[in-house]
Amino acid sequence: MTCNLSTFELFIIKKLIYDNPRWCNKHISRENLTRSVPSDKRGECKEVIGDLARKGFVKLYKSQGRGDICVPKQRKYQLIGYLKAHREEHYFLQSLDYDRIR
């Protein structure tokens, strides 16, 4: 599967769909999503979220006055394929159990 996704894009996708999937109608604030990113990289990470939205991988919207993000469920298998395609390149993708993604 051919894809040109940056490390931050893959990291954000992994956080959105792996441990606690954020399929649309179940969302997370952008601030909470970027908490595990070093503070000097958070601005770049927020830009990446905008890039993912422009590519159609995530949806951005306002909820309770804050910027929230979720993943359209129809993108599930495409995004899993991207994570699998890059698992050899990135340590944070190597130990994932892809069958666990619901």
C-alpha atoms as a printed R data frame, in Angstrom:
    type eleno elety resid chain resno       x      y      z
1   ATOM     1    CA   MET     A     1   0.000  0.000  0.000
2   ATOM     2    CA   THR     A     2   1.545  3.273 -1.072
3   ATOM     3    CA   CYS     A     3   1.182  6.226  1.237
4   ATOM     4    CA   ASN     A     4   3.140  9.319  2.100
5   ATOM     5    CA   LEU     A     5   2.407  9.894  5.753
6   ATOM     6    CA   SER     A     6   4.803 11.585  8.155
7   ATOM     7    CA   THR     A     7   5.830 10.175 11.506
8   ATOM     8    CA   PHE     A     8   3.500 12.612 13.284
9   ATOM     9    CA   GLU     A     9   0.588 11.652 10.996
10  ATOM    10    CA   LEU     A    10   1.130  7.972 11.752
11  ATOM    11    CA   PHE     A    11   1.477  8.727 15.476
12  ATOM    12    CA   ILE     A    12  -1.812 10.664 15.525
13  ATOM    13    CA   ILE     A    13  -3.612  7.933 13.551
14  ATOM    14    CA   LYS     A    14  -2.288  5.292 15.951
15  ATOM    15    CA   LYS     A    15  -3.477  7.292 18.952
16  ATOM    16    CA   LEU     A    16  -6.908  7.784 17.395
17  ATOM    17    CA   ILE     A    17  -7.639  4.199 16.361
18  ATOM    18    CA   TYR     A    18  -5.631  1.852 18.586
19  ATOM    19    CA   ASP     A    19  -6.084  1.988 22.375
20  ATOM    20    CA   ASN     A    20  -9.400  3.793 22.639
21  ATOM    21    CA   PRO     A    21 -10.772  4.169 19.088
22  ATOM    22    CA   ARG     A    22 -12.241  7.571 18.319
23  ATOM    23    CA   TRP     A    23 -14.568  6.693 15.452
24  ATOM    24    CA   CYS     A    24 -16.953  9.523 14.597
25  ATOM    25    CA   ASN     A    25 -19.478 10.393 17.258
26  ATOM    26    CA   LYS     A    26 -16.806  9.427 19.815
27  ATOM    27    CA   HIS     A    27 -14.284 12.244 19.792
28  ATOM    28    CA   ILE     A    28 -11.309 13.651 21.649
29  ATOM    29    CA   SER     A    29 -10.094 17.212 22.006
30  ATOM    30    CA   ARG     A    30  -7.001 18.165 20.042
31  ATOM    31    CA   GLU     A    31  -5.296 19.240 23.274
32  ATOM    32    CA   ASN     A    32  -5.823 15.832 24.886
33  ATOM    33    CA   LEU     A    33  -4.629 14.084 21.750
34  ATOM    34    CA   THR     A    34  -1.337 15.994 21.706
35  ATOM    35    CA   ARG     A    35  -0.562 15.661 25.444
36  ATOM    36    CA   SER     A    36   1.972 12.869 24.948
37  ATOM    37    CA   VAL     A    37   3.885 14.940 22.383
38  ATOM    38    CA   PRO     A    38   6.813 17.038 23.698
39  ATOM    39    CA   SER     A    39   5.689 20.634 24.215
40  ATOM    40    CA   ASP     A    40   8.090 22.008 21.600
41  ATOM    41    CA   LYS     A    41   6.488 19.733 18.954
42  ATOM    42    CA   ARG     A    42   2.798 20.383 19.784
43  ATOM    43    CA   GLY     A    43   2.429 23.198 17.256
44  ATOM    44    CA   GLU     A    44   3.749 20.956 14.498
45  ATOM    45    CA   CYS     A    45   1.498 18.149 15.676
46  ATOM    46    CA   LYS     A    46  -1.588 20.399 15.521
47  ATOM    47    CA   GLU     A    47  -0.644 21.330 11.951
48  ATOM    48    CA   VAL     A    48  -0.453 17.624 11.119
49  ATOM    49    CA   ILE     A    49  -3.987 17.162 12.447
50  ATOM    50    CA   GLY     A    50  -5.119 19.841  9.986
51  ATOM    51    CA   ASP     A    51  -3.269 18.027  7.189
52  ATOM    52    CA   LEU     A    52  -5.019 14.753  8.090
53  ATOM    53    CA   ALA     A    53  -8.356 16.563  7.981
54  ATOM    54    CA   ARG     A    54  -7.586 17.960  4.509
55  ATOM    55    CA   LYS     A    55  -6.727 14.433  3.353
56  ATOM    56    CA   GLY     A    56 -10.063 13.208  4.739
57  ATOM    57    CA   PHE     A    57  -8.597 10.857  7.349
58  ATOM    58    CA   VAL     A    58 -10.071 12.726 10.325
59  ATOM    59    CA   LYS     A    59 -12.960 15.103 10.966
60  ATOM    60    CA   LEU     A    60 -12.554 18.334 12.922
61  ATOM    61    CA   TYR     A    61 -15.430 20.083 14.628
62  ATOM    62    CA   LYS     A    62 -16.361 22.200 17.631
63  ATOM    63    CA   SER     A    63 -17.836 20.495 20.678
64  ATOM    64    CA   GLN     A    64 -18.546 22.356 23.905
65  ATOM    65    CA   GLY     A    65 -16.423 25.264 22.679
66  ATOM    66    CA   ARG     A    66 -13.275 23.243 22.008
67  ATOM    67    CA   GLY     A    67 -11.754 21.777 18.854
68  ATOM    68    CA   ASP     A    68 -12.414 18.049 18.682
69  ATOM    69    CA   ILE     A    69 -11.308 15.316 16.312
70  ATOM    70    CA   CYS     A    70 -12.609 11.879 15.299
71  ATOM    71    CA   VAL     A    71 -11.978  9.292 12.558
72  ATOM    72    CA   PRO     A    72 -14.633  8.307  9.991
73  ATOM    73    CA   LYS     A    73 -15.284  4.568 10.490
74  ATOM    74    CA   GLN     A    74 -15.202  3.955  6.712
75  ATOM    75    CA   ARG     A    75 -11.457  4.829  6.800
76  ATOM    76    CA   LYS     A    76 -10.694  2.034  9.302
77  ATOM    77    CA   TYR     A    77  -9.120 -0.545  6.971
78  ATOM    78    CA   GLN     A    78  -7.264  2.051  4.919
79  ATOM    79    CA   LEU     A    79  -5.671  3.524  8.048
80  ATOM    80    CA   ILE     A    80  -4.798  0.092  9.442
81  ATOM    81    CA   GLY     A    81  -3.098 -0.635  6.113
82  ATOM    82    CA   TYR     A    82  -1.037  2.559  6.400
83  ATOM    83    CA   LEU     A    83   0.055  1.661  9.924
84  ATOM    84    CA   LYS     A    84   1.036 -1.847  8.809
85  ATOM    85    CA   ALA     A    85   2.919 -0.490  5.781
86  ATOM    86    CA   HIS     A    86   5.112  1.652  8.046
87  ATOM    87    CA   ARG     A    87   5.566 -0.662 11.033
88  ATOM    88    CA   GLU     A    88   9.172 -1.525 10.131
89  ATOM    89    CA   GLU     A    89  10.146  2.170 10.035
90  ATOM    90    CA   HIS     A    90   8.668  3.327 13.355
91  ATOM    91    CA   TYR     A    91   9.161  1.728 16.774
92  ATOM    92    CA   PHE     A    92   5.728  2.837 18.047
93  ATOM    93    CA   LEU     A    93   4.031  0.718 15.344
94  ATOM    94    CA   GLN     A    94   6.107 -2.457 15.691
95  ATOM    95    CA   SER     A    95   4.379 -4.125 18.638
96  ATOM    96    CA   LEU     A    96   0.774 -3.307 17.739
97  ATOM    97    CA   ASP     A    97  -1.801 -6.100 17.559
98  ATOM    98    CA   TYR     A    98  -3.773 -4.980 14.510
99  ATOM    99    CA   ASP     A    99  -6.521 -7.551 15.142
100 ATOM   100    CA   ARG     A   100  -7.284 -5.667 18.354
101 ATOM   101    CA   ILE     A   101  -8.497 -2.558 16.492
102 ATOM   102    CA   ARG     A   102 -12.275 -2.636 16.683
